[in-house]
Amino acid sequence: MGRSRRTIPEELLLLALDPATGTTAQPQSLDLGLAGAQLVELALAGRIAPDGDRIAVVLPRPTGDPTLDSALELLRRRGSPVRAVHWIGGPRLGLRQTYLTHLERCGMVHAVAGQMCGVLPTTRYQATETAISREIRARLDNAIRTGVPPDPRTAALAALAHAVGLGKHLYPGNEGRSSRSRLRDLIRHDPMGGLVAHAVMDVQNGVAAQPRRAPATGRQVAGARPTAEAAAGVPAQSASASGSMARVGAR
């Protein structure tokens, strides 16, 4: 996978970054959204595909993106398709910080050290490439305004933005109500994005016991059948798996 295109996790994080405070909106649900965005990006790269409400690895070849490849390797080690809600709801070690550090290294954000209550060290992030953030936002705005079905990447980004609750951050107040509604409606334009977005919302709502019937899609694994896999959480990423981009620092 070339690095000429920003990944969906990167774009989701840039959308969530508040330019006024340097913090991310909806931080807890954003962590789930980033895990889901990795699945969508891997699907777009042809590495995984939906199998009912599960995710199956169809091509274990690395993408060249260290963080995505860590996720791909963990999925491969499972040996059988994993339910999207179990993957997204599994523990993650610093995934949001990993992507913030990556964006800083790429020059898209700038870390600003500070203190909370004059004692606790904190780090805030200011966007430096504001044109990129405006372009991402413009794609969502255009899809909402025109009603024209967006491309799969934009549709998936919109689905995840809705799932993690960014609608009220992007389109606040009563005047943004119709835009939030149309943002939600964009979830239907990409099957994988829709599957992952519903899984993110199910994890937040504590609904993980019953399988969700996924929409039929040509990207499903031919002949694959769900297994009677026990309902267990996904193992956390090891520090070594994401260490190529991880950063130890004050939050």
C-alpha positions as CSV (number, residue, x, y, z in Angstrom):
1,M,0.0,0.0,0.0
2,G,1.5,3.3,-1.0
3,R,1.6,6.3,1.3
4,S,0.2,8.7,-1.2
5,R,-3.2,8.3,0.3
6,R,-4.2,9.0,3.8
7,T,-5.7,6.1,5.7
8,I,-9.2,6.2,7.1
9,P,-7.9,6.0,10.7
10,E,-5.8,9.1,10.1
11,E,-8.7,11.0,8.5
12,L,-11.1,10.0,11.3
13,L,-8.6,11.3,13.9
14,L,-8.1,14.6,12.0
15,L,-11.9,15.0,11.9
16,A,-12.0,14.5,15.7
17,L,-9.2,16.9,16.5
18,D,-10.6,20.1,18.1
19,P,-8.6,23.0,16.7
20,A,-9.6,25.2,19.7
21,T,-8.5,22.9,22.5
22,G,-6.0,20.5,20.8
23,T,-7.9,17.5,22.2
24,T,-9.9,14.8,20.4
25,A,-13.7,14.8,20.6
26,Q,-15.4,11.6,21.8
27,P,-12.1,10.1,23.0
28,Q,-13.5,6.8,24.3
29,S,-15.7,6.0,21.3
30,L,-13.0,7.3,19.0
31,D,-10.7,4.5,20.2
32,L,-13.3,2.0,19.0
33,G,-13.7,3.9,15.8
34,L,-10.0,3.8,15.0
35,A,-10.0,0.0,15.5
36,G,-13.0,-0.2,13.1
37,A,-11.3,2.2,10.7
38,Q,-8.4,-0.2,10.5
39,L,-10.7,-2.9,9.4
40,V,-12.2,-0.8,6.6
41,E,-8.8,0.2,5.4
42,L,-7.6,-3.4,5.3
43,A,-10.8,-4.3,3.4
44,L,-10.2,-1.6,0.9
45,A,-6.6,-2.9,0.5
46,G,-8.0,-6.4,-0.2
47,R,-6.5,-8.0,2.9
48,I,-9.8,-8.8,4.7
49,A,-13.4,-9.3,3.8
50,P,-16.7,-9.6,5.6
51,D,-18.0,-13.1,6.3
52,G,-21.5,-12.5,7.7
53,D,-20.9,-10.4,10.8
54,R,-17.3,-11.7,11.0
55,I,-14.1,-10.5,9.5
56,A,-11.9,-13.0,7.5
57,V,-8.3,-12.6,6.3
58,V,-8.2,-13.2,2.5
59,L,-4.7,-12.0,1.8
60,P,-2.2,-11.9,4.7
61,R,0.5,-10.0,2.7
62,P,1.6,-6.9,4.6
63,T,0.4,-3.5,3.3
64,G,3.5,-1.6,4.2
65,D,1.7,0.4,6.9
66,P,3.1,-0.8,10.3
67,T,0.0,-0.2,12.4
68,L,-2.3,-1.7,9.8
69,D,0.0,-4.7,9.4
70,S,0.0,-5.2,13.2
71,A,-3.8,-5.5,13.1
72,L,-3.7,-7.7,10.1
73,E,-1.2,-10.1,11.8
74,L,-3.4,-10.3,14.9
75,L,-6.4,-11.2,12.7
76,R,-4.4,-13.8,10.9
77,R,-3.3,-15.4,14.1
78,R,-6.9,-15.9,15.1
79,G,-7.0,-18.6,12.4
80,S,-10.8,-18.2,11.8
81,P,-13.0,-15.3,11.1
82,V,-13.6,-13.1,14.1
83,R,-16.8,-11.2,14.9
84,A,-16.4,-7.5,14.2
85,V,-17.9,-6.5,17.7
86,H,-15.3,-8.7,19.4
87,W,-12.4,-7.3,17.4
88,I,-13.5,-3.7,17.9
89,G,-14.4,-4.2,21.6
90,G,-11.0,-5.8,22.4
91,P,-8.4,-3.9,24.4
92,R,-6.1,-1.6,22.5
93,L,-2.8,-0.3,23.8
94,G,-2.5,3.3,22.9
95,L,-4.0,3.1,19.4
96,R,-5.1,6.8,19.5
97,Q,-1.7,7.9,20.7
98,T,0.0,5.8,18.0
99,Y,-1.9,7.6,15.3
100,L,-1.4,11.0,16.9
101,T,2.4,10.4,17.0
102,H,2.3,9.2,13.4
103,L,0.4,12.4,12.3
104,E,3.0,14.4,14.2
105,R,5.8,12.7,12.4
106,C,4.1,13.4,9.1
107,G,3.9,17.0,9.9
108,M,0.1,17.1,10.0
109,V,-0.2,17.9,13.7
110,H,2.1,19.6,16.2
111,A,2.4,18.4,19.8
112,V,2.2,21.1,22.5
113,A,3.3,20.1,26.0
114,G,1.4,21.5,29.0
115,Q,0.2,20.7,32.5
116,M,-3.2,19.9,34.0
117,C,-4.0,21.7,37.3
118,G,-0.4,22.9,37.2
119,V,0.9,19.5,38.0
120,L,0.0,16.7,35.7
121,P,1.9,16.7,32.3
122,T,-0.4,16.7,29.2
123,T,0.1,16.9,25.5
124,R,-2.3,18.7,23.1
125,Y,-2.2,18.5,19.4
126,Q,-2.7,21.4,16.9
127,A,-3.3,20.7,13.2
128,T,-0.5,22.2,11.1
129,E,-1.8,21.1,7.7
130,T,-5.2,22.7,8.0
131,A,-5.8,22.4,4.3
132,I,-5.9,18.6,4.7
133,S,-8.5,18.8,7.5
134,R,-10.6,21.2,5.4
135,E,-10.4,18.8,2.4
136,I,-11.6,15.9,4.5
137,R,-14.4,17.9,6.0
138,A,-15.4,19.2,2.5
139,R,-15.8,15.6,1.3
140,L,-18.3,14.9,4.1
141,D,-20.1,18.2,3.6
142,N,-20.4,17.6,-0.2
143,A,-21.8,14.1,0.4
144,I,-24.3,15.5,2.9
145,R,-25.3,18.5,0.8
146,T,-25.7,16.8,-2.6
147,G,-27.1,13.4,-1.7
148,V,-24.9,11.9,-4.4
149,P,-23.6,8.5,-3.2
150,P,-20.0,9.1,-2.1
151,D,-17.0,7.0,-2.9
152,P,-16.4,4.0,-0.6
153,R,-13.7,5.8,1.4
154,T,-15.9,8.8,2.1
155,A,-18.9,6.6,2.8
156,A,-16.9,4.6,5.3
157,L,-15.5,7.7,7.0
158,A,-19.0,9.1,7.3
159,A,-20.3,5.9,8.8
160,L,-17.5,5.8,11.4
161,A,-17.9,9.5,12.2
162,H,-21.5,8.9,12.9
163,A,-20.8,5.7,14.9
164,V,-18.4,7.4,17.3
165,G,-20.6,10.5,17.8
166,L,-18.7,13.1,15.8
167,G,-21.9,14.3,14.2
168,K,-22.5,16.7,17.1
169,H,-18.9,17.9,17.0
170,L,-18.9,18.5,13.2
171,Y,-22.5,19.8,13.0
172,P,-23.5,21.2,16.4
173,G,-26.7,22.5,17.7
174,N,-30.2,22.6,16.3
175,E,-29.0,24.1,13.0
176,G,-26.9,21.0,12.5
177,R,-29.6,18.5,13.1
178,S,-30.5,17.8,9.5
179,S,-26.8,17.4,8.6
180,R,-26.3,14.9,11.4
181,S,-29.3,13.0,10.1
182,R,-27.9,12.9,6.6
183,L,-24.5,11.9,8.0
184,R,-26.1,8.9,9.6
185,D,-27.9,8.0,6.3
186,L,-24.5,7.8,4.5
187,I,-23.8,4.6,6.5
188,R,-25.7,2.6,3.9
189,H,-23.4,3.4,1.0
190,D,-20.5,1.1,1.9
191,P,-21.2,-2.5,3.1
192,M,-17.9,-2.9,5.0
193,G,-18.1,0.6,6.5
194,G,-21.7,-0.1,7.6
195,L,-20.8,-3.4,9.2
196,V,-18.0,-1.9,11.1
197,A,-19.9,1.2,12.1
198,H,-22.8,-0.9,13.5
199,A,-20.3,-3.0,15.4
200,V,-18.8,0.2,16.9
201,M,-22.3,1.3,18.1
202,D,-23.1,-2.2,19.3
203,V,-19.9,-2.3,21.5
204,Q,-20.9,1.1,22.9
205,N,-24.4,-0.1,23.7
206,G,-23.2,-3.4,25.1
207,V,-24.9,-5.4,22.4
208,A,-22.4,-8.1,21.4
209,A,-24.2,-11.3,22.3
210,Q,-26.3,-11.7,19.2
211,P,-24.8,-11.9,15.7
212,R,-25.8,-9.0,13.4
213,R,-26.9,-10.0,9.9
214,A,-24.5,-8.2,7.5
215,P,-25.7,-7.0,4.1
216,A,-24.8,-9.2,1.1
217,T,-21.8,-8.0,-0.7
218,G,-19.6,-9.2,-3.5
219,R,-16.6,-8.9,-1.2
220,Q,-17.8,-11.7,1.1
221,V,-15.6,-14.8,1.3
222,A,-16.8,-17.4,-1.1
223,G,-17.9,-20.6,0.6
224,A,-16.9,-19.4,4.1
225,R,-19.1,-20.5,7.0
226,P,-19.3,-18.9,10.4
227,T,-17.6,-21.0,13.1
228,A,-18.9,-21.8,16.6
229,E,-16.3,-19.5,18.1
230,A,-16.6,-18.8,21.8
231,A,-17.5,-15.2,22.7
232,A,-14.1,-14.0,23.8
233,G,-12.4,-10.7,23.5
234,V,-9.6,-10.0,21.1
235,P,-6.1,-10.0,22.6
236,A,-4.5,-6.7,23.1
237,Q,-1.8,-5.5,20.7
238,S,1.6,-6.1,22.1
239,A,3.9,-3.2,22.6
240,S,6.3,-4.7,20.1
241,A,3.5,-5.0,17.4
242,S,2.8,-1.3,17.4
243,G,6.2,-0.2,18.6
244,S,7.3,1.1,15.2
245,M,5.0,4.0,15.6
246,A,4.3,4.1,19.4
247,R,5.4,6.9,21.6
248,V,5.7,7.1,25.3
249,G,4.7,10.5,26.4
250,A,2.3,12.5,28.5
251,R,-1.3,12.5,27.5
